[in-house]
């Protein structure tokens, strides 16, 4: 699942700043071990999304598992532990990169559409190919934990899920986009859209 890189990746700083702490590694180097194909408890994922940097290099993965207890979504990240590289089912330190950084970099003038979740971002990108569809990791409550700086100078439209968590997520993203210096940031009015569709 890793993508070869021309230069060795620089580990991110440990949140605690302790030398003996595991360090997240981004992007994933070609020397990394293969990512696990299954979770010890949940088995094989029903879907896997890959987060990439602006150059298209792999940063980490997000997996969805359809279990008897419902949907489980887990990040899969690479960490340096001493001299070894190991994959773990846990998130990166904050602020976390956005899903779709490679798309943003490839189309610097395109309208940016922010959706809730990787699945919706991919679907929106296919439905509206003139836009760049992105999202943030870790669900609707974690917008503030993402790095929205790539939206600086961009025109941004928020497409929320049609529920209360989705509305809260869109409002959080609007605040983050404006703080990041987005040229414009607005939200689709789902009620008006529903009336227009009949």
N, C-alpha and C positions, 0 to 999 in steps of 0.2 A: 504493500500500500504506500510505501515511501516513494518520493520522487528524487532522482539524482540531483545533486547540487554541485556547482562548480567550485564553490568555496565552502569551507567547514562552517557550520552554524555556530553562532555565539549563544551560549546558554543565557536565559534570562536570569535576573538577579533573584536570589532566594528572598521570599517575603520576610523572613526573619533575619536575613543577613548572616547566617551561621554557615561556616565552611562545611560542616558535616551534614547539612540539610540537602535533600535531593533538589536538583535544579531542572526546571522544564527546558526542553530543547526545541527551538523553533528557528528555521524550518527543519523538517525531518531530513537527515542526511542519508546518502545511499549506503552508508555503513551501518545504519540502524537495523536491528533485528526486524523480521517480519511482524507486522501487527497481528495480534490474536484474531482468529476468525470467529471465535465464540466467547461468550461470557460464561464464567464458571457456574452461575446460577440460572441465567436467563437463556443460555444456549446461543444459537446463531441469530444475528439481528435480522429483522424484517426489511430494514433499510439502513443504508450507511451514507452519510454526507461527508464530504471532505472540505475543510476550510483551507483556503490557499491565500498566500500573500499576493502583493501586486504583481510579482513576477511569475505567478502561477505555481510556486513551490508549496508543497504540503506543509501545513502548520499543525493540524490535528484533525480528528474525525469525530463525528457525532453519530451514535447508533440508536435506532429505535427497536425496542423489543415488544412484541405483542404477547403478553403473558396472561395467565388465568386471572391475575389481579388487575389487569388493565395495561395500558401503554406505559412503558418505561423508556425514558430517553437519557442516555448516558454519554458523556464525552470520553474520548479515548486519546490520551496524550502521552508523549514520550518524555522520559525523565532521565537525567544523568545521576547515577548513584555510585559515587567513587569513580572508578574507571569504566563502569558498565552503563549501557543504555537499556532502559526497561520501559515497557508500556504499562500504563495504569489507567484504570477506569475512573478518572477524576478530571476536574476542570483545571484550566490554567489560572494563574494568579490574575487579579484585576490590574488594569483594564484588559479585557479580552478582545481579540480581533473579531471583526465582522465577517459574516458569511457573504462572499461575493467580492472581495477586495480585487481579485483579478479582473472581474467584470467592470468594476469601477475604473480601474486603471486603463483598461482597453478602450473605454468609451467615455472620455472626460467631459464631453458636452451633453451626454444623454440625461434625460430626466431620471431621477432616482426614486424608485418605488420601494418603500419599506413595509414588509409584511411581518406577520407573527409566525415564525417558524420556518425551517428550511424547506419543508414540503410546499408550503404556500409560496415561498419565494421562487422556487423552481417553476411552479405552476403559473405564477404571474408573469415570469419571464417568457414563457411559451405563449401565453395569452396576449401579452403586450410586448412584442419584440423590439419596439422602438424605445422601451424603457430598460433601465438596469434595475433588476429586482434583488434586494438584499435583505438580511435579517441579522439579529444579534443572537448569541448563544444563551443557553440556559433558561429559556422560557420567558413568559410575559412579565415576570416579576424582577427580571435582571437587566433591564435596559440600562440602568445606571452603572452596571458593572462592565459595560463594553466601552471600547475606544471608538468614539464617533468622529474623531478628527479627520478621517478621510472624506467627510461630507462638507468640509470647508469649501465655500464658493459654489456648492452644488445646489440645484433646484430639487427639492425633496417633497414627495407626497407620501403621506401615511395611509395605508389601507388596513384598518383594524379588523380583527375578527368581530363577528356580530354578537358579542357578549360583553359583560362588564369587564372581565380581565383584559379583553382585547381593546376596549376603549381606554382603560388605564394605561396599557402598554403604549398605545398610540400617543397619548398625551405625554407620557414620559419620554418617548422618542422625540416628539416635537421639541420638548425642552432641551434635550441633549443635542439635537441637531442645531438649534439656534445658538446654544452655548458654544458649539463647535465652529460656528461661523458659516452655516449654510446660507446661501444667497436668499432662498425662500424656503418656507416649510409650512405645509398645510395638510389638512386631513380630509379624506373622502367622507362625505355625509352619506352614511349607509341608508338612512331612512329615506332621503330624497332619491337615492339610487333605486331602492326597492319600489318606490312609487312610479318612477319612470319605466321600470321594467314591467309594472303591472302586477 
